[in-house]
Amino acid sequence: MRDVRFLFKTHYTNSRALVVGINNYANASPLSYAVSDASEVRRILTDELGFPSENITYLTDAEATKSAILKAYLRFASEDIDIDERLLVFYAGHGHTKTGSRGEIGYLVPFDANPSDLSTLIRWDDLTRNAELIRSKHILFIMDACYGGLALTRNLQPGSMRFLKDMMLRQSRQVLTAGKADEVVADSGGPIPNHSVFTGHLIEGLLGKAATTEGIITASGLMAYVYGKVANDKNSNQTPHYGYFDGDGDFIINAPNLSELERPDDKDIDRLITVPYPDERVQSETTDSKVRRFKALLATDSASIELHDFLVDEVRRFLTATSEDGFSANGQFSLEEFLRRIARYEEASADLSVLLACTAHWAKPIHKATLQKILARSADRLEQQGGLTVWLALRWYPLLLELYYAGIAAVDGQRFDSLAAIFYTPVPASEYQSYSDTFVGSIAKGLLDLNRSNVLKQIPGHERNHVPLSEYLFKILQPKLDDVLFLGKNYEQAFDTFEVFFALAVADLDLLKGGNGWGPIGRFGWKHSSRENGPFAKIVAEGRAQQESWAPLKAGLFGGSYERFDAVATKYSEHISKLGWH
């Protein structure tokens, strides 16, 4: 049998929809906004998303009988429906759930139904079974109703990426409902007047709020957006249900750049996009319990795969919490917003940063690849795009926290192999940056932009500091690092030593590219007044005394070359000697 993917095209040949809204029932209580919800969805499909009006079947109130709904739905099983079409089914009305011997069974309530007579209702699984008869490669069911009995899977996890054209070559059957069986749909109080909570957020998602930064809206992205908004809306007591019941493609709602990818005949050009995902409010482990479990995994070689998966789950949560959905690069600057973002970034990155510190301190050779993978994946969504410069630069702040936590831990454990792995982790090129970079080099660029904006001197209590961010980090990192590693009074030395290596590593890479040897200056800069006893001088003296036998060089820092270290140390010493802080 031929793989169906080789039959599909990378675009839609047609778009169809069935839109149903029922306010006034023959035998059930009325609703207020189901018809206005259906009307607005129909308008968006035609006016915003390119669905031909003649391809939309629109049924409201007395028109939406059981026979009419099923007839309209099964019309899509006709042979004149092309396999490269998309079909959207929207229903706003009552839902009903009945518990059977094998679990819950969900129903839709048409206009002429009698809720006490199951034969007058539409079984949800009748729709899913009959979907097998419909040739359209992508079907999306959106149900503004609550009911149970949905056997759905989640094909995409937080942080997942997919090729845009490839999603068009895979079949999908996806579902988004307003709530589950034991919940009541909020028929009012949503973000848009005259619409339910669920459809209000759905409308905003369709109109662009569920889009990626490239303007692409997928069903997975829309479902995730609506889930997060409805589940956390103050006027909502419902939790949407969403997922797949067949296939692994994705219904593409809007893709402005898709046609550009189809133009070349001699090349297969595709775009890897990050699919938005929900911030699901679930009870999670405490940081302490995660650290205890993680340390046990680090101590056992045979647990390396489980440790990898542990960190992957954490980086997925990190990407969820720090995505552009919650940290838009647009908008005006204010000190209040700046401080709010810093606090939120710190909260979002705390657990992953602490686990990376444990890895850097106790990692075995088998863990190096995992450490670098997690650091690189942390930077997945930081491609340079439009927006306010300070907000774009601040997106690197949680990565800076990861660097400091892991770097200080590596220094404390004398694990210069871990420090080298962290610094030189490759950050792949993207469509916004044609060359690859290192983790430390990428972060340094973001830090340089923050320094140029002069915004760091607005951190309360640090307005007069020479290096406000360094002084701020010095205080906020200590409690968690001490809890995990018991650093005690050695913390300040580990912090300063890390910052010296951070600065020299950045300056070394800058010199290799023909620059002037710039590197970020930390607290060690003002300590340089004591030229012989300052952190910078001590490290340089140690390196020059031991040369090729020096542990940091043997671990791979500065390419393992004493000549490179000596050159950058000389150049950087000239820079900090001119600071005039002494």
ABEGO torsion letter per residue (X at the ends): XBBAAAABBABBABBBBBBBBBABBAABBBBAAAAAAAAAAAAAAAAAAGBBAAABBBBBEAABBAAAAAAAAAAAABAABBAABBBBBBBBEBBBBBBBAAEBBBBBBBAABBAABAAABBBAAAAAAAAAABABABBBBBBBBBBBGBBBBBABBBGBBBBAAAAAABBBBBBBBABBAABBBBABGBABBGBBAAAAAAAAAAAGAABBAAGBBBAAAAAAAAAAAAAABAABABBBBBEBABEABBBBABBAAAAAAAABAABBBBBBBBBBBBBBBBBBBBAAAAAAAAAAAAABAAAAAAAAAAAAAAAAAAAAAABAAABBABEBBBAAAAAAAAAAAAAAAAAAAAAAAAAAAABBAAAAAAAAAAAAAAAAAABBBBEBAAAAAAAAAAAAAAAAAAAAAAAAAGBAAAAAAAAABBBBBBAABABBBBAAAAAAAAAAAAAAAGAAAABBGAAABABAAAAAAAAAAAAAAAAAAGAEAAAAAAAAAAAAAAAAAAAAAAAAAGBAGBBBBBAAAAAAABAAABAAAAAAAAAAAAEAABAAAAAGBGGGBAAAAAAAAAAAAAAAAAAGAX
